[in-house]
Amino acid sequence: MPSAHSASVVALLVVIGLIDGVGSAVFGLAALFAAVVMYDAVMVRRSSGEQGAALVELIRELKRPSKTPIHVAKGHTPLEVLGGIAVGAIVGLAVYLVTIG
């Protein structure tokens, strides 16, 4: 907590928005990129992580130990992504303010 991926893309989005404006093509591309990254963090990666956890549980129920340790990445909850958005907005604004002067 929070999502570092979400924080990174939102910081990028904020800096581009402040430098080039929210009407620029680059801002539009950055917004699309941020949306894809955050969607992936919440929906795709979280879903595949839950499926992985279900498979691990099934293997345990069948009492078939794995020869290699199994690590399941869970993805992010919506709250973790919102935390990343907040951190990214603050960091992006701070970077913009520090690099202007």
C-alpha positions as CSV (number, residue, x, y, z in Angstrom):
1,M,0.0,0.0,0.0
2,P,-0.1,2.3,-2.0
3,S,0.4,1.1,-5.5
4,A,3.7,2.2,-6.8
5,H,2.7,1.7,-10.4
6,S,-0.3,4.0,-9.9
7,A,1.8,6.6,-8.1
8,S,4.3,6.6,-10.9
9,V,1.9,7.1,-13.8
10,V,-0.1,9.7,-11.9
11,A,3.0,11.7,-11.1
12,L,3.9,11.5,-14.8
13,L,0.4,12.6,-15.7
14,V,0.5,15.6,-13.3
15,V,3.9,16.8,-14.5
16,I,2.8,16.6,-18.2
17,G,-0.5,18.3,-17.4
18,L,1.3,21.2,-15.6
19,I,4.0,21.6,-18.3
20,D,2.1,20.9,-21.6
21,G,-1.5,21.5,-20.4
22,V,-4.4,19.1,-20.1
23,G,-5.4,19.8,-23.7
24,S,-2.2,18.5,-25.2
25,A,-1.8,15.3,-27.1
26,V,0.9,14.1,-24.8
27,F,-1.4,14.6,-21.8
28,G,-4.0,12.5,-23.5
29,L,-1.5,9.7,-24.1
30,A,-0.3,9.9,-20.5
31,A,-3.9,9.7,-19.3
32,L,-4.6,6.7,-21.4
33,F,-1.4,5.1,-20.2
34,A,-2.3,5.8,-16.6
35,A,-5.8,4.4,-17.0
36,V,-4.4,1.1,-18.5
37,V,-1.8,0.7,-15.8
38,M,-4.4,1.3,-13.0
39,Y,-7.0,-1.0,-14.6
40,D,-4.4,-3.7,-14.9
41,A,-3.4,-3.3,-11.3
42,V,-6.9,-3.7,-10.0
43,M,-8.7,-5.9,-12.4
44,V,-6.2,-8.1,-14.4
45,R,-3.4,-8.7,-11.9
46,R,-5.8,-9.0,-8.9
47,S,-8.0,-11.5,-10.7
48,S,-5.0,-13.6,-11.8
49,G,-3.6,-13.4,-8.2
50,E,-6.9,-14.7,-6.8
51,Q,-6.9,-17.6,-9.3
52,G,-3.3,-18.4,-8.3
53,A,-4.3,-18.5,-4.7
54,A,-7.2,-20.8,-5.5
55,L,-4.8,-23.1,-7.3
56,V,-2.4,-23.2,-4.4
57,E,-5.3,-24.1,-2.1
58,L,-6.4,-26.8,-4.4
59,I,-2.9,-28.3,-4.5
60,R,-2.9,-28.3,-0.7
61,E,-6.3,-29.9,-0.5
62,L,-5.0,-32.7,-2.8
63,K,-2.0,-33.1,-0.5
64,R,0.4,-32.8,-3.3
65,P,3.3,-30.7,-2.1
66,S,5.0,-28.6,-4.6
67,K,8.7,-29.2,-5.2
68,T,9.3,-25.4,-5.6
69,P,7.9,-22.7,-3.4
70,I,4.8,-21.0,-4.9
71,H,4.5,-17.3,-4.7
72,V,1.2,-15.7,-5.7
73,A,1.1,-12.0,-6.5
74,K,-2.3,-10.6,-5.5
75,G,-2.4,-7.4,-7.5
76,H,-3.8,-4.2,-5.9
77,T,-7.1,-3.4,-4.2
78,P,-9.0,-0.3,-5.4
79,L,-8.0,1.4,-2.1
80,E,-4.3,0.8,-2.8
81,V,-4.7,2.3,-6.3
82,L,-6.4,5.3,-4.8
83,G,-3.5,5.7,-2.3
84,G,-1.1,5.5,-5.3
85,I,-3.1,8.2,-7.1
86,A,-2.8,10.5,-4.0
87,V,0.9,9.9,-3.6
88,G,1.5,10.3,-7.3
89,A,-0.4,13.6,-7.4
90,I,1.6,15.0,-4.5
91,V,5.0,13.8,-5.9
92,G,4.2,15.0,-9.4
93,L,3.3,18.5,-8.0
94,A,6.4,18.5,-5.9
95,V,8.6,17.6,-8.8
96,Y,7.1,20.3,-10.9
97,L,7.5,22.9,-8.3
98,V,11.1,22.0,-7.5
99,T,12.2,21.8,-11.1
100,I,10.6,25.1,-12.2
101,G,12.7,27.4,-10.1
